[in-house]
Amino acid sequence: MSHMDSATQATTPTEGPTEEPQLQRGLKNRHLQLIAIGGAIGTGLFLGSGKTISLAGPSILLVYLIIGAVLFFVMRAMGELLLSNLAYKSFADFATDLVGPGAGFYMGWTYWMCWVVIGNADTIAMCGYLAAWFPHLDKWIPATCIVLLLTCLNMVAVKLFGEMEFWFAMIKIVTIIALILVGGYLAITGFQPPRSGVPAASFSHLWDRGGFFPTGFMGFIAGFQIAIFSFQGIEMAGTAAAETADPEHNLPKAINSIPARVLIFYVLALGVIMAVQPWDLINPQASPFVEMFSFIGILIAFHIVNFVVLTSAASSANSGVFSTSRILYGLAREKDAPPVFAKLSSRHIPRNALILTAMCIAPAIVLVTLEDSVMDAFSLVAGVSSVLYLSVWGLILVCYLKYLGKHPQRHAESAFKMPAGRVMSWVGILFFITILIMLGFSADSRQALIAAPVWVIFMMVLYRLLASTRADHTRIDFDAERIRALEELHRTQEDEHQA
């Protein structure tokens, strides 16, 4: 059982009364494709973009373009790796096969931790959105209720998970497109907001208020931290499509749509927002997607969009709890986590893994209480997650370089080659190293950089401690599994063709 393979499955019992309960695939292709799109549109964009705009000004658009371009090549590398061996179902699988079991162990656990941190960020964000309606409510109250609700929802049933996430993703996509259309119309027609002393909407605000780089080079650099957090989940476009019946068609389609998604949902959306509400008038402590409608005086739209971003954060948090519990279950099945997390409840839910995940999201309750503002708490956890994700993305490129050396024939035969694979892999690795160095200059992200070595040391210690549990565990023969996976895919396609 691969780690991410578990994350895209609904739980149902296997046939036979004596067999151990198993997780089985239950999400349809339409669920997976829209979840993949929605996965890249989350709290980092809806809430974090306010702070990134205040740090970098209009140059934040260039930040998103640069990160999006590099990550497109990372996803192309991941796509070629997944298609080179259909037995690969996760990052951990190809890291184990191409680099070694230690790399797979680190990849699986770090990806789990990334989503745990994202769960904290989403919980914090929801508290911020609720504060717009309940400003005098102590923040720990909604935070506690959110953690308990997420745990209970995932403990009871997962049958509606795919359908619920499908519609949540649809709401996010429709809302952003509507915002672009409304904001674009206001900017083109020169709409005058009802506030006194505020300039009319215009695309010229992107360069006439201090220039395109109004906060200088260091401001431009500072925008990378939360901007990187905004892209976390973009890999779901690949991993989700790889779980469908026709990965050789769905995977390239999902990955090749990434540039268009970056342009529409990040660059175009934020460009329109800054055209309507100049960048220096945007509140860094709030969501600019919500603030824009308040700024132009459409209060009903303010409440509607606040509800949308609240459901977006709830959707992301729910997906995170669902995924992390299954990732941990998969790690335990591979003997890379304590065996207690490989057990399923009578409802065929990885209850122990779910409880640990909930306990790891609970710190959000403390953070929203201790920090002066929701955004301060959000920035802290976003920084931690960004550093961990950079290591995951970097390791994907290392795996790709190992693949080029180990399987040149597979690369030559690949129908989905990464463009300029070797060169762009090194460019991506150097980019991630540069970003890590630059994050050290930012006070917001310095704490996250200090925490990163602690995580690496903890992973090394845990790997050694679990060595005895892996002693009698037979690792997957991915070369043999590759042949079996190809045969299974061909049988499935023949059955569908005959049907």
N, C-alpha and C positions, 0 to 999 in steps of 0.2 A: 504493500500500500504506500504510494508516494504521498508526500506531505501536502502538496497543493491539490493533488487528485482528490483528497478527502474534502478539501475546502469547497469544491463545486458540486457536492453531492448532497442528496437528501437521504435521510436515514430510513431504511426499511429492512425487515428481517429477510434473511436468506431462506431458501427452501430447505426443508429437512428439520426435524425436531431436535436433532442432536448437534447440529452445527452451531458454532459460535455466532452471535449476532454480528452482522456486518453493515458497513455503510455502502449504499449503492447509488449510482447516478440517478438524479431525478430532475435535473434542470433541462429545459428544452433549449433549442438553438436560439429562439427569439429572446429567451431570458438571458442567456449568456452574452449575446451580442449587445443588448441594451445595458446590461450590468457592466460590460466592458467599457462602454461609452460613459456611463454614469460614474464609473470608478475613478475616472480622471477629473471629475467635476465635483469637488468636495469642499470641506471646511477651509482648506488652505486658500482656495480661490474666493469663496463667498465672504469669509471673515478676514483672512490674512491679507488680502489684497489692499485693504485700507492702509495697513501699516507699510506695506511695500511701496505704495504710491507716495506716502509721506516721506519715505527714506530716499527714493530714487526719482520721484517726479515722473514725467512722461517717459523717461529712459527705461522705466520698468517694462515697457513694451519690448524693448531690445533684449532685456534680461530674459523675458519669457521666450522670445524667439531663439536666443542662443541655447538655453536649456532644452527647449523643445527639439532643436536640430540635433544636439548631441544625443538626447534620449531616443530619437528616431533611429539612429544608428545602433544604439544599445538594443533596442527592440528588434531591429533587423538581425542582429547577431543572435539574440535569443530565439527568433523565429527559425533561422537556419539550423540552430542546434536542436530545437524541438522536432523539426521535420527530418533531420538527419537520422534520428532514431525515435520512432513513435512509441518506444517503451519509456522514453523520458516524459514524465508528467509534471515535473517541477524543476526549479533551480537546483534544489538539493540533489536530484537525480543526476543531472549532467555534471554537477560539481564533483560528486562522488566518483563518477565514472572517469572523468577527464583529468581531474586534479588529485583526488584522493578522498577517503572517507572523512578525514578531518575537515576538509573544505565543505563537503556536503553537510556535515554536522553543524559547522558554523553558519552556513547559508540558511539551513532550516530554522535554527534557533533564532538567528538574527532577524529573519523575515517575520517570525512569530513575534519577536519583541517590537519590531517596527509597527505591526498592527495593534499591539497592546498600547503603545504610545499614541498611535492615532486614535484609539478608543478614548484615551484620556483627553486628547485635544478636542474630540467631538463632544464629549461630555461637558467640557469647559465652554465650548462654543454654544451649546444648547442653553447653558445657564445665562450666557450673554444675551441670547435672543429672547429668552423668557423675561429678562430684566426690563425689556422694552414695554412689556405689559404689566409686570409686577415689580416695579422699581424698589419697593421697600421690603421685599421678601429676602430673608437671609439666603445667601448663595448656596450654603451647604444643604439646604432643604431640597431644592430641585435636583442638585447633584446626587444626593442620596437616593431620591425617588427614581432618577434615571438609571442608576446602576442596578437597583433592585428590579426595575421593570425590564431592562434588557436581559438580565439573568433569568427571570421568570419566563419571558417570552421564548427564549431559546431552550429552556428546560422542558417546556410543555410539548411543543410540536414545531416541525420545520416544513410541513407540507405546503404551507402558503408562502414560504420564504421567497421562492423564485418569482411568484406572481406579485408579491408585495414590492420586492425590489425592482421589478419590471416597471411598475407604475410610478414608484418614487423616482426612478431614473428618467422616465418620460416627463414627469412634472418639472424636473430640473432643466432638461433640455428645452422644453417649450417655454419656460420662464426666461431663460437666457436669450433665446431667439426673439421673444417678445420685447425684452429690454433693448436689444440691439435695434429692432425696428422702430420702437417708440423713441429711443434716444437719438438714433440717426435722423429721424424726421425732425425732432426738436432742434438738432444742431444745424441741419440744412436750412430750416425755416427761420433760424435766429430767435428761438423762443426766449422771452424775457421772464425769468423766475420772479415770483411775487415778492421776494425779499428786497429791501432797499440796499442800494450800493453794490448789487451783484451784477456782473456782466451778463449779456445775452449769451445763450448757448452758441458755440462755434467750434469747429475743428481746429481753428487757429490757436485755441488754448493749449494745444499740444506743443507749441513752440514760442508763443508770445508772452509767457509769464516766467521769464528767467531763462528761456531757451529750452532745448530738449534735455539738457543735463543740468538742471537748475541747482542741484545739490552737490555738483562736482563729482570727481571720480570716486571718492570714498562713499558718497551716497549711492552711486550706481552699484558699487561692490556690495554695500550693506543690503541691497534689495534681494540678493541671491538666496539668503537663508530661508525666508518664508516662501519665496518663489519656488525653491526646490521642494519644499513641503507640499506646495500646491500640486506638483506632478506625481506625488506618491499615490500609487494605485493605477498608474498608466500601464503597468505591466499586465494588468488584468485583461487588457485587450488581446494579449497573446496567450496567457495561460487559460483564459476562459474559452477562447476559440479552439485551443488544442484539445479541449474536452468534448468537442462535438464529433459527430459521425464522419465528417469530411474535413479533417484538419488541413489537408493539402490545399483546399479551396478557401476555407474560413480563416485560417491563420494569416496568409498573405493579405487577404482582404481587410482584416481587422488592423493589422500593423500598418499597412499602406494608407489607412485613413487617418493615422495619427497627425500628419502635418496639417490636414484640413481642420481637424478638431482643435489643434493648438491655435491656428489662425482665427477660428470662429469664436471658440469659448474663452480664450485667454486674451489674445491681442485685440480682436475686434470689439469684444465686450468691454474691456477696460478702456480702450481708446474712446468708445462712445461715452462711457461714464465720465471721463475727464473732459470730453468736449461739452457735456451738459453742465457738469459741476467741476470748475477748475481744480487742478490737483492740489493747490495750496489751501483750498476751502473744504477738502475732504477730511472728515474726522478719522484719525488713525485708530481710534478705539472702537470703531463700529464698522459694520459691513457697508461698503460703498454701494452694493446692490440694493440695500434697503434705504440707505440715506439719499440716493438719487431721487427717489419718488417723494420723499419728505421735502427735499430741497426745492423741487418744482411745484410743491403745494398739493400733490395728489395723495391725501392722507389714507384713503381707502386702499390705494395701491401699496402704500407703505406697509399696512397691516397684512395685505395679501402676500407680498414678497417676504416679509418677516416670517410668515407661516411657512412659505416655501423653503427658505433657508433653514428653518427649524426642522422641517421634515427631511431636508437633505442631510443635516447633521445626524438626525435619528437614524436615517437609512444607512449612512456610513458607519455609525457606531454599531448598528445591528449586524451589518455585514462583517464588521471587524470581530465582533464576539463570535459569530457563527464560524468565520474562517479560522480564527486563532484556536478555537477549541478543536477544530478538525486537523489543523496543522500539528498541534501538540499530540493529538491522537495518532497521527501518522508517524511522528517522531518516535513515539513510544512503541508502535508496531515494528519499527525498524531498529528497536533497541537503542535509540539515540536519546531516549527520555525514560525516566522511571516507569516500570511496567504498570503501576497503578493508573496511569493516564491512558492505558490501552483498553480499559474496561468500559463497557457500554451499560447503560441502565436498561430497565425493562422496556422502555420506550425507544431503545436503540439510539440513545443519545450519549455522547462521551461526557457524562456528568462530572467526573472528577476533573477533566480538562477544562470544562466549562466553569467550574467553581474557581479553579486557579486563575483563569482568565478574568473573571469578575473581581477577584481579589487584587489583581494587577491593575485593573481600571479604577478601583476604589481610591487610589491616591489623588484623583481629580477632585474629590470631595475636600481634601486638605488643601490642595493648591488654590482652589477658588476662594478659600477662606483666608489663607495666609497672604496671598498676593494682593497688591493695592487695587488691581483691576483685572478684569477677565482677560484683556489683551496681554498683560504681563505674564499671567499663567500660561496662556496659549503660546506665547513666544518661547517660553522656556521649554515646553514639551515639543514644540515644533522643531526647535534646534536640535534636541536629542534625536528625534526621528530622522531629521535630515542627514545627520552625520552617519547614522546606522544605514540609511538607504544608500548613501554614496558608496559605502563599502559593498553592499549587495550588487549595485549596478557595476561597480568596478570589477567585482569578482566574476560577473557574467562575461565581461570582456576578456578577462584572464582565461576563463574556460574556452572562449572562442579561439584565442591564440593557441591554446593547447590542442584544440580540435583540429586546427589547420595543420599542426605538426603531426598529430597522431592519425588523422583520417583524411589525407589529401585526396583520396579517391572519392570519398563521400562528398567532399567540397566540390570537386570537379563535376560530379553528377547532380549536384543540387540544382533544383529549379527555382530556388529562392535564395540566391547568394546575397550576402551582405555587400553593398557597393564599397569598393576599395577596402575590403575587410581588414587586412593586416594594418594598413595605415590608419584607418579610422578607429580601430581598436586602441592603438597607442595614443591617438589624439584624445579619445574619450578618457582613457586612464590618466593622462597628463592633465586634462581638464578637471577631473574629479580631485586630483591631488592639489591642483591650484585653488580650487574652491575651498578645500579643507584649510589650506594656508590662509586664504582671505578671510574665512570665518573667524580665524584667530584674532583679527583686528576689530571684530565687533564684540562689544560687551555682552550683547544678548546671546550670542552663540558660543562665547568662550567657555561657559559652564558646560555646555554640551560636549565640546572638544575634550574637556577634562574628564568627563564621564565615559567617553568612548574607550580609552585604554583599560578602564576598569571592567567594561563589558568583555573586551577581548581576553583579559586575564581570567575572568570568570568562566568564559567559554573553554579555555585551555584546561582549567581545573576540573570543570564538569566533564569534559571529554575523557580525562584520565580516570575520574571516579567511576564513570560508566563503562570503562574498558572491560571489567569482569563480566558485565551483563551481555556484552557483545561477543564474548569469547566463543560461545557455541552457536552464534547466529551466522547463517550462511548469507552472504551478500548477494544481491541480484547480479546475474550474469547478463549485462546489458546487450552484449553482442547476440546471445541466444534469444533474448527477449525481443530484440529488434526484428528478427525473422518472424517470430510468433506474432508480433504486433502488426507487421505488414500483411501476414496471412489473414489475420482477424479482420483488418480493415477491408481487404479485398472481398472477403466473404460477406461482410456487412453491406458493402456497396453493391454486390451482385444480388443480394436478397432484396435490397431497396429497388434495384432496377427491375427485377422480376415482379415485384409487387406493383 
